[in-house]
Amino acid sequence: MTSFLADDLVPRVAADERTKVSSAIAIPGAVMAGNEANADLDSALSRALGKPTRVESFEIVPRADQRRGIMSDHYSLVVSYECSSSGETKSLGFFAKEPPARDDRLRACLVDDSVSRAETYFFRSVYPLLLEERGAAVKWSPTCYYASPSKLVFEDVREQGYAVRADTMYDLASMRAALEALAAFHASSLRLETRLATRLDRRRYGTDNDRAFLREKVFTREGKAGRANELGFETLRLLAEARFGLEDGSLVAKIHEYVRDRVKPSPGLGRNVICHGDLWRGNIMFKDDDQRPPKCLLVDFQMLRYGPPSLDLAMLLHVHSPRSFREAHEAHLLRHYYDKLSEYFRDGGSGGGSELGFGYDELARDYESRRIVGMAHAAMRWPARVTSRLDDAEALRDWYFGARIDGYLEQIDNDPAFERLMRSCVEELIEHGRKLLYA
């Protein structure tokens, strides 16, 4: 059995039983077909159990409740194997994802191919290195047991009780948990850059040399994303002027240029991290416990960027909390994030004992200078009438590259809460943009 990931870099789960090697059986019609599926699943199961193991049988079922994101198809995967100690057939569940087929209309009309490749590249080439730096830090994502250019296999954290929040707006306990997961992810990135003494966006990983996985994918002028981004900001201008009657709606174009500048990395080493870049509700999972604070994991790493950690902080705080919440809790939450980042950076990896290269005051200043990026993310949230129809490629394409204002106005006319939210987001974006542009 061969694997892209080197054995010494693969995460393993301890097991106290010896697993009998048995013949693999491919189920006709499964997504991963024939011998390829058997080898891939043998590899994933062996890593999950921590010893060489072969799959007896498996079943792959599309997840009806979340057909896919725009950039990947999602599947529940259950594999069966026989244990020699008991003779019992046991099963283990996984979560599998793969890019939509190349002729998939949804992907073809909305997604640049490099975006679809970013996540598989990350988990094949970079994720194992980050795990080496995690140390005692909290877990920040589901464990990836298999990664190839065409598919990823993870532990199924839904079986452990993790789920996305029903409400986009988080309470204080949920926000603290999300910041801890983010701090753990960022600390691993900072430790890796410190150890390699090279900026991670300039690093060559193994035999691959695809640094595009860290290029800016949202606030860019390039490709389909650049075209969609222009339309998104134009829609905000129309909302500001035509619907909300705001002064200075014309500033939106200048704010767009400013945001493009603020997503650029900071100079020097130890000031930037691999940012998640897509911290929407569906990409943040929580496990609740009545006796303890919630736990949090981050999922879906297609929109990675290289930049200061304040970019992720700004998106998380502005997308998932109203202005009144941030005015009451933002200073406390920034301090909580920094304290956890310092702790995980100091205690991570095999060496430990290191200190961050920047203090809390520097982080707070950088966050203030880049918070407008989070405001832009929040203001460009999609209406529910659009997110509920991701399978309709033609309708989504028409909205994504067409007159978006119609979709927003329809949602606003029928949903007063959405109108209040969008008005608040657009007002805050223009108000803060005015301060920055005319300071």
Secondary structure, DSSP 4 states (H G I P E B T S, - for coil): ---SS-GGGS------S-B------PPTT-SS-HHHHHHHHHHHHHHHHTS----SEEEEEE-GGG-EETTEEEEEEEEEEEBTTT--EEEEEEEEEEPPPTT-HHHHHH--HHHHHHHHHIIIIIHHHHHHHHTTSPP-SPPEEEEETTEEEEE-GGGGT-EE-SSSS--HHHHHHHHHHHHHHHHHHHHHHHHHTS-TTS---TT---GGGGS--SS-SSHHHHHHHHHHHHHHHHIIIIIS--TTGGGHHHHHHHHHHHTSPPSSSSS-EEE-----GGGEEEEEETTEEEEEEE---TT-EEE-THHHHHHHHHHSS-HHHHHHHHHHHHHHHHHHHHHHHHH-TTT-----SS-HHHHHHHHHHHHHHHHHHHHTPPPHHHHTTTT-HHHHHHHHTS-HHHHHHHHHHH-HHHHHHHHHHHHHHHHHHHHHHT-
